[in-house]
Amino acid sequence: MYRLLLVVGLLVILYFLARRAIRELSGWKGQAQALASKNQMVQDPVCRMYVPRGSAVAESIGGQTYYFCSRDCAQAFQKQLSG
């Protein structure tokens, strides 16, 4: 009888440990995806230079997001669109 209670107790503990490990692994996967999207290279539409998305200057123009290597390129792009 004691053996059965001991086995059931160990199975319950094992279940909670496995559940915690699965949750941690899925959290790491989400963090890895977020990091990968920041490191994705995007091309500046003005000077055609590639920059990491995380360090690029993002501007929303006409409902679309554009990424630039600098504020100067973002301003030049807006001037091209307006004139």
C-alpha positions, 0 to 999 in steps of 0.5 A, spaced: 500 500 500 505 504 501 509 503 495 503 505 491 502 511 494 509 513 493 509 511 486 503 515 485 506 521 489 512 520 484 508 520 478 505 527 480 511 530 482 514 528 475 508 530 471 509 537 474 516 538 473 515 535 465 509 541 465 514 546 467 520 544 463 515 544 457 513 551 458 520 554 459 522 551 452 516 554 449 518 561 452 525 560 450 522 559 443 518 565 443 524 569 445 529 566 440 523 568 434 523 575 437 531 576 437 531 573 430 526 578 427 530 584 430 536 581 427 533 581 420 536 585 415 532 590 411 534 594 405 534 602 406 529 604 400 534 610 399 541 608 399 540 601 398 544 599 404 542 593 409 541 594 416 539 590 422 531 591 423 532 592 431 537 598 429 534 601 423 530 608 423 522 606 422 517 610 419 510 609 417 508 612 411 502 611 407 500 606 412 506 602 410 512 601 415 519 603 411 526 602 415 532 607 414 539 607 415 539 614 418 534 620 419 537 623 413 535 617 409 528 617 412 527 625 410 530 624 403 525 619 402 519 623 404 521 629 400 521 624 394 514 622 395 512 629 396 515 632 391 
